Amino acid sequence: MRHRIGSRAAEALLAHADEPLLAALLSRFFAGRAAALALDPVANFVLQRLLVGCARAAQTDALLRELLPHLHSLLARRREGVLWHLD
């Protein structure tokens, strides 16, 4: 997810994933890594695509709980897009 080409492929996968696949990807690849991915200059776009696709409030809430302790760092590194997609 931190490679430019790989991140585009991951974004495309997330854009077309159904809810069960999205939930599986979230638990396997994103849980516990959201803050690190959000701070990465390439991977943050993949995380944004995941946030757009989250259908359940519990999924978004879990990611939000991971990201909130890093709010200052996200803003300092200009990663407002990640926060913007936490709706």
SULUR-V545641 format. One record per residue. PHI is phi in degrees with one decimal (* if undefined). OMEGA is omega in degrees with one decimal (none if undefined). Layout:
<<PHI,OMEGA> <PHI,OMEGA>>
This chain:
<<*,-177.7> <-98.4,176.6> <-99.7,-175.3> <-56.9,-179.3> <-72.0,179.1> <-62.1,-179.9> <-67.8,176.7> <-64.3,177.6> <-64.7,179.2> <-65.4,177.1> <-60.8,179.5> <-63.3,177.9> <-60.4,-179.2> <-66.2,-179.3> <-65.7,-175.8> <-111.9,-178.3> <-76.5,173.6> <-79.4,-173.5> <-60.7,178.7> <-62.9,178.4> <-66.8,178.7> <-60.7,178.4> <-62.9,179.1> <-66.3,178.2> <-64.2,178.7> <-59.7,-177.3> <-71.0,-176.3> <-84.6,-171.2> <-113.0,-173.6> <-111.3,-177.9> <-60.7,-179.2> <83.4,-179.0> <-122.1,-172.9> <-57.8,-177.9> <-65.0,179.4> <-63.1,178.7> <-68.6,179.9> <-64.2,-178.3> <-83.5,-179.5> <-76.8,-177.1> <-65.0,179.2> <-106.0,-174.3> <-66.4,-179.4> <-62.6,178.3> <-70.8,175.9> <-66.7,178.2> <-62.4,177.2> <-60.1,179.0> <-64.3,176.5> <-61.8,-178.9> <-62.2,177.2> <-63.9,-176.1> <-84.2,-178.5> <-62.5,-177.3> <-90.5,-176.7> <-105.3,178.9> <-60.2,-179.7> <-62.9,178.5> <-66.3,179.1> <-64.1,179.4> <-61.3,179.3> <-62.8,178.2> <-66.8,178.4> <-61.2,178.3> <-62.0,177.0> <-72.4,-173.2> <-85.2,-175.4> <-54.8,178.7> <-63.7,-177.3> <-109.4,-176.3> <-54.8,-179.2> <-60.7,179.2> <-64.3,178.6> <-61.9,179.3> <-69.5,180.0> <-64.1,-179.8> <-95.2,175.8> <60.7,177.9> <-106.3,-178.6> <-61.9,-180.0> <-59.3,177.9> <-63.9,-179.6> <-67.4,179.9> <-59.7,-176.3> <-84.8,177.2> <-87.9,-178.6> <-98.6,none>>
